[in-house]
Amino acid sequence: MNKTQKLFSVALIILLFSLPVFSQSLKVGANAPDFSLQLQQDGKASNKTVTLNSYKGKVLFLHFWATWCPPCKKELPHMEALAKKLAAQGDNAKMKFLAVCISDSQQSLTSFIQKNGYTFPSALDEPGKVAMAYGIQGVPTSILISPDGKILKIQVGMMSEKMLEEFVADYL
């Protein structure tokens, strides 16, 4: 981790503890911003691009995280379990999962995904354009988007396994 990433990490931790003071720029009920992201396969860029419209007709669990974020690292095993559960449901799943890694490099993401054996659908938002469109103020942040593109729920900060279960209970 370089000096800039360390400073950013410290600033992010401070921000996470002060989040109740800030208001979300994205509100429940609002239209979800469109995005275009290149999917990752085993942490490496693939040739498949997804957009918000790619998930039309399904609830989308959009999860923003970073490889250098301690709370993200702690909750990712729960996200992996959820993604596997959804994948096992195949086309019958009411919800799809997409983990968006922000403020990171392709090399860091590839190394992290491979080292931890994660298989969840992921994308890299290296320039942070998607995170900015969604008003992400800290990671991890999870957003549920309705089948017609409306924001259903927003969770800023790490979720325990129980919190995650409650967050998605209506959509499994």
N, C-alpha and C positions, 0 to 999 in steps of 0.2 A: 504494500500500500504506500503510495507516494505521499508527500507532505500535503498536497492539495486535497487528496482524498481523506486524509486524517482530519484536516481542518473542517472539511465538509461534513464528515461523520460526526464530529463534536457539535457543529452547528445544528445538524439534523437532530441529534439527541436532545439538545436544548429546545429546539422547535417542537419536538414531539411532546415534551413535558408542558409546553405552553400552548398547545393546540386549542384547549377550550377557550382561550382568549380570542383566537382568530375565528372568523366565519368562513365557511366553505363557499367557494365561488360557484360550485355546482350544487344545485339543490334537488332534492327528491321531487319527482314529477316533471323535471325539465327534460328536454330532448338531449340525448347523449350525443356528444360531438362525434362526427365520423372520424375514422382513422384508417390508415393503410400501413400495415406492418408485415415484414417478412418473417415467416415462421422459422423456427429453429428445429433442427433434427439432431438429437444428441448434443445439443448446445452449439451446433454449427449452423450457419445460415443455409436455408434450403432455397429452392426456387419457387416456393409457394407463398403468395401474398394474401393476407386476409384483411377485410374491411369490416366495419360494423355491420354492413349489409350481409356479410357472409354468415352471420349468426341470426338473421331474421327468422322469426318463427320459434326461436328458442330463447330462454333466459340466458344471458351471458354473465358469467362471473369474471369480471375483469380485475386482476390482482396486480398492483404495482409494487415492485420490490427492487432490491439491489444486493449484489453479492457481498458488499462490505457492510451491510446493515445487520447488527446483532439480533434485533427483534425479528427481522425477516428470516434469518437463519434458523431461529428457534421455531417459527411457525411453519416453515416450508414442508416439514414432514407431514403435517396435517393437510396442507394443500395437495401434496402428492397423493395421499390416501383418498381425498375427495376426487381428484382427477381420475384416479384408477377406478373408483366406484362409478363415475360417470361414463368412462370409456367402456366399462363392462356392460352398461345398459345399451350401448350402441345407438342406433337411430331412435330408439324409444326414450332416450334421455330427454327430459324437459329442459335441461340446463347444459350449457357448454362452459368450459373453463379455459381461460387464457391468462398466463402469467407474463406480465410485461416488465422486463428488467430495464431499469433506467439508470442514467448517469454511470454507465459502465462501458467497458470495451468488449469487443467480440472475444478476445483472448481470455479475459477474466470470466466471461459468461461460459464459454466452452469448458474451461478448466473446472469451474465450480460445478456445472451440471454433470460432467463426467465423473468427477471425484465423488460426488454424492449419489450418483446413480439415479438422478431424477429423470422422469419420463413425461412429466406434465407438458401440455402444449405451451410453448413459450415463444416470445419474440423479444428483440432488443430494440429499445427506443434510445439509442446512443445520443442523438442530439436533444432528446427530451421534448420533442414537439407534441407527442401524444399526451405526455404527462402535463405539459403546459395547457393543452386544450381542455384537459379534465380538471385543471386547477389543483393538481397534486401539491400539497404543502409539506408532506412528509411521507416516508415509507416505513412500514408497509401501509398501503391503503387498498381497500377492497370495495368494489362497486358492483352492484347487481343492476343489470339493464334488462328491461322487459322485452318480450318478443317483438314489440313494435317500436323499440328504441327509446323508451323513457327510463329515467333513473328511478329505480325502485328503492334501493338502500345504499348507504355509504358508511363505511367503517374505516376510520383513521386510527392506525395503531395496530399492534399485534393482537391477534385473537388466540385464545386458548382453544383446545379441541372442542370443548363444550360451547364456547361462544360461536365458533365456526358452524357447528351443528345447528345452533339456533338461527344463525344468520341465513342459512340456506334451507331450513326445514320446510318452508312452504313450496319449495321449487324442486325437491328431489323426487 
